[in-house]
Amino acid sequence: MKALNIVFITAADLPQGGGNTTRLKTLVTALQNMGHHVNILLEHSQGNVAPEMLQPQGEIGGAPFQYVTGSTIKPKGYQFFTKKLSAVFKIRDHIKKLHEEGKVDVLWFNQSAAHLIYPLTRLGKKLGIKIVHSYEDERLKGNGLKRQLIYANQSLADRKLTAHADHIVAISHYLRDKYALLTENKVPISIIPTIIDPAFWDCTSTTPQNEYPLLVYTGGFFGFDEVEEVIHAVRLLKNKGIIVHFNLIGYNKNDPEYMQSVQSLINELGIEEQVKMLGFVPFEQLKAQLAKADLLIGIRKDDGWSNTGFSTKLSEYLATGRPVLCAALEENCHYLKDQQNAYMVTPGATAETIAKAIEYAVTHPEQSQQIGLAGQQVAKERLSQTVVQEKLGKLLGEW
């Protein structure tokens, strides 16, 4: 296979961030491991992590990255749009320079919108550069003028520009079908699922040693997970005399009021000794936190966004070898079956339903252990870098 020079164009928190960052890093690492040369040009950060965790330039998975404006701060107010325009011109200049040096064969737009895709695709086509779009989330309309303008920008890209791609990469069956419809099946589409390193996340060399069963949740607290329902479930179990502990890891710095509301709920239910909010944990410490768990919690809410993909978090959970409790969302059901390789509750499950699932899992430890190992096998066979690299090889092999 020819080694390609691939330029990623996106907005992300680097070198550390949330699920979107992880998706970008694992995709880039897989391409680098295949012998391709990746360069990442960032218009701005997502603003989901503390500023001290970001760097204006650096390297991930052997690939250089840089914020083209020189700033890691996500612009706000009217500057959000003016800075985006400035970034487009700077990225354009980078691409021209790379082309002159013979260092760009593919432009890879990662979850991008029309303001980037339109001008840079025109440039790419003029220079004979292949165009790839990759999508991992559904577009969210949201509230407020700014959110509506962002959605319009994204929607325009979906409706008018995806047809100009040479290939589309979708993280899920849902997104594959969406973009197949939008492009009238005229653009090849590949499902490249969440990519993980099963060996890195493997926790089976240790066994949890907890006085009471420990549940662990990790996430960005963006409102996509059934956090409150699980907290209520812990209280319901306590009412039955079943004591479980629950560690919540993560923090949404952009919504401190929501974070306080979660803590207030814990206090109101009188379970402060059982439910602990640990805040943000650095990536290098995360595996140790997951290894402590008797049951990992990854229950997405039943909404349009959650149904669009198999989450990075859930994939990492499975790779640990610990049993996982998740929702039986459409994409999850392409990979998992209840009480075979995961515990699953119906989408939109109530606290009562979740409490029953938790009770069963923690009172059947041997079965839970086997379910955890079966879930790990799914991660190895369907989500590992080796498997994904084979799919990427077919995508890029003729270029």
N, C-alpha and C positions, 0 to 999 in steps of 0.2 A: 504494500500500500504506500502511495506517495505521501510524504510528510507535508501537511498543509500548514500555511500560516493563517491562523484564525483570529479575527479581532472581535471580541465580545463588546457589545455596546449596551449599557444598562445603568440603572441606579441601584446601589446596594450599600450596606454597611460593611466596610472592610477595614481591617482583617477579621473582625468578629462581629456577629450579628445574630439574627433570628433564623427562622426557617428558610426565608428567601435567600439569605446569605449562604446557608448550608447547601441549598440546591445549587447555587452558582458554583460554590467551591468544589463540590463533588463532581459536577459536570465538567468543569475545567480540569480537575485532576485526572478524570478518566481520559479526556482527550490528550492531555500531556503524557500520560502513561502509554498511550498508543503511538507516541512518537511525533504527534503534531505540536506545533508551536503556537501557544495562545498568548494574546495580549489583551488586557481588559481596560477599556476606556469608560470611565464613570462620569455621568453628568452631575450627579450629586449623591449624597447619602440618603438613606431612608429616614434617618433621625430616630431610630428605635432603640439605640443604645447610648450610653454615656459618651460624651465627646472624647474623653481620654482613651476610649477603646478604639478610636479610628485613627488612621494614618493617611496623609495626603498621597503617599505612594508606598509601594512595598511589593510583596510577592506572596502568592498563595498557590500551593501545589506545583511550584516551579514556574508559575506564570506571573509576569509583572503586571501590576495594576497601578492606575493613577487617576485621581480626581482632576479632570482636565482644567477646571477653573483654579486649581491650587488650594481650594477650601473644602474641608470635610463637613462643613455646617450646611444642613438643609435649609435653603432659603425660605423666607416667610413673606406673607403679604404680597404686594405687587412684584417684589423682587423674585418671588417664586417663578413667575413667568419670564421676566427679563433675564434672569440668570440661566433659565433653561435655553433661551434663545442664544445667549452667549456661549453656552456649552456646545450647542449644535455647531456653531462656527468653528470652535476649537477642535471638536472631534473631526469635522470635515478636513481641517488642516492636517491633523494627525494622519488621517487616512491617505491624503494626497502624498504626504511625505513617505509613509510606509510603502505606498505603491511605487514611488520613484526608486525606493531601495529594494523592491522586489520582495516585500515582506507582508503582503496581504493577498490571500487567495479567497477567503470567505469572510463576509460580514455576518455576524451572528447577533441578531437583535433579541435580547432576553427580556420578555414581558414589557416590551417597549410600546410607545404610543406614536401617533401620527407626526408630531413635530420632529421626531427623530427619524422615523422610518421613511417618510416621504423624500426629504432632501438627500438623505444618505443613500437610499436605494437608487435614486436617479444617478447619483455620483458613482455608485458601485456598478450599475449596469453600463454606464459610459466607459468605465475602466475595465470591464470584463470580469468583475468580481462576483462570485456566487453569493446568494442571499439566503440565510436561514432565519426563520422566526422560531422562538421557543416560548411556550406558555405553560405556566404552572398554576395559575389562579384564574377564577372567573373575574370579570370586570365588575366592580361594585359602584352603583350609582351614588349612594350616600345622600346627605343633606347639605344645604348651604350652597352658595354660588360657586365657591372654589371647587368643591367636590363635584358639582355638576359640570363645570368646565373641564376638569380632569377626565371625567367619564366621557364627555363628548369627544375629547382628544383620543381617548382609548378606543371608543366605539367607531370613530372614523377610520382608525387603523384597521380594525377588524373587518369592517364592511367594504373598504375600498382598497386596502393595501396588501392584505394577506395573499391575494391572487397573484401578486408580483414576486412572491418568494419562490426560490427554487426548491425549497423543502421546508416543512413545518415539523417541529418537535413538540409533542404534547405529553404532559405528565400523566394523563388519564384517558380512559375510554370516553368520558363525557366531553373533554376538550377536543379529542380527536374527532368525534362526531360533529361538534359545533363548527370546527374549522373546515371539515369536509363539506358541510352544508354551505358555509360562507364562500368557499372557493369552487363550489359546484364539482367537487372531486377532481379538479384539474391540477392540484398541487399535491405531490406525494407527502404523506403524513406518517410519521413514526411515533409510536408510544415509547418514550424513554421514561420509565418510572423513577421514583425516588431512588437515589444511588447511595449505598452505604458500604462501609468496610466492616463486615461481620466480625472479623477477628479483633478489630479495635474495640467494639462494643461488648464482646463476649464477657459475661460475668459468671459463667458456670464454674469457675475454679473456686469460688467462694459460696458459702451458704449463709443466708441472713440469720442473724442471731438477735432477734428482737423479743423483748418481754411480751409485747403485744404485736399482733400483725401490723405491719407498716405498709401503708399505701403511699405512693409517690406520684406527684404530678409535676411536669415541667412545661412551661409555656410562656408566651408573651403577654398573657392576660389582655387580649384584644377583644374578648367577648365572644369568641368562637367556640369555646369549650363549656361543658356543663359543670363549671366549677362550683356554683352555688348548690346545685342539686346533689353533688357528691358530699358537700359539707352537711347538707340536711340529712343525707343518708347516714353519715357518721353519727349524727344525733339520734336518728331512729334506731340504729343498732345499739347505741348506749341504752336507750329505753328498754331494750330487750335483754340487757345484761351482757351484750357482746361489745367488748372494748377493742377498737382499732385506732391506730394513730395515722395521721395523714399529714405529710410534708408537701407544701406547695412551693415550688422553685420557679423564680422568674419575677419580673417586675415591669410594669408598663409606665415608664417615666413620663409619657405624654398624657396620662390619665390618672393622676394621683387620687382623684376623688373616687374613681372606681376601686382602686387598691384599698382605700380606706373603707369603702362600703363592704368589701369582702372581709376585712378584719372586724368590722362592726358586726357582721352577721355571725362570725365565730364567737364573738363576745356575747351577743344576745342569746345564742344557743347554749352558752355556758360550757363550751368544749375547748377552751383555750389551752388546756393541758394536753389535749389530744391532737389538735390541729395547729400546725405551726407554719407561718409564712416566712420562708428562709430568704426571700429576696433573690437578687441575681447571683448566680454562681458561674464563675469563669468556666469556659468550655473544658479546660484541662482537668477540672474538678468534678465535672458532671457525671462521668462514668461511676465514680466512687459513690455518688449519691444514689444512682440507679441501682447499684449493686446491693444496697441496704434493703431494698424493697422486697416485700412478699408479694405485692401486686402493684403493677404499674397502671396508672389511670390515664386514658386518652380518649375521652368521650366527647366527640364533636357534637355541636348542636345540629338540629335538622333544618338546615337552610341551604339556599342555592350555592353559597360559597363552599360549604363543607362537603357538598356532594361532587365537587369538581376534581378532587384528587386524593391520592393516598398520601397522608401527611409524612413529612420527614420524621417528626417526633415518633409516630407510630412505628415507622420502619426501624428506628434506632431502638425503641422499646423491644421489638421482636428479636432483634439481633442480640440482646443481652442474654436471652434464654430464660428470663423471668416471665411469669404469666402476665398477660395483658388484658385489661377490660376496656373495650371500645364499643362504638356504636355500629350497628349493622347498616351502615350507609352503602349506597350502590357501589362505589369504587372499592370499599373495604371488602365487600362480598365477592369481588373478583379474585381475592387472595386468601380470605379467611373463612372458616366455618366455626360456628359456636360450639364450644366444648370439644373441639378437635385441635385447633391451633391458637385459639384465643377464647376469652369469654366475651360475648357480645350481647348488648341490650338493644331493644328496638329504638330507632331514631326518635328523639323527643321523649325519651324515657323519664318517668317521674322519679323522685327521690325514693319512693317505695320500691320501684322496680330495680333501681340501682342498688339499694340496700340488700335486696334479696340476692343479687348477683355477687356482691361483695361477701355476704355471709356464706354463700356456697363455696366461693373460692378459698376463703380463709379457713373453712372447716373441713376442706378436702385437700390437705397439703400435698399428698402424693399425686393425686390427679392433676392438681395445679402445676406441679413440677413437670409432669409429662406434657401438659399443654404448653408450658413455656418452652420446652425443648422442641416441640413440634412447630411452634411459632418461629423459633430460631432457624429451623430448617427452611421455612418459607423465605426468610430473609436471605439465606445463603443461596437458594436455588433460583430466586426471582428478582432480587434487589441488589445483588452484589456487583461490585465494579467489573468483575470478570464477565458476568452475564451481559451487563449493559454495554461494555466495550464491544462485544460481538455485534450488538444492534447498531451501535455507532459506526462500526466498521462497514456494515452494509450500506449505511446512509452515505458515508463519505468516500466509499471505495472507488467509485467511478470518477471522482474529481481529481 
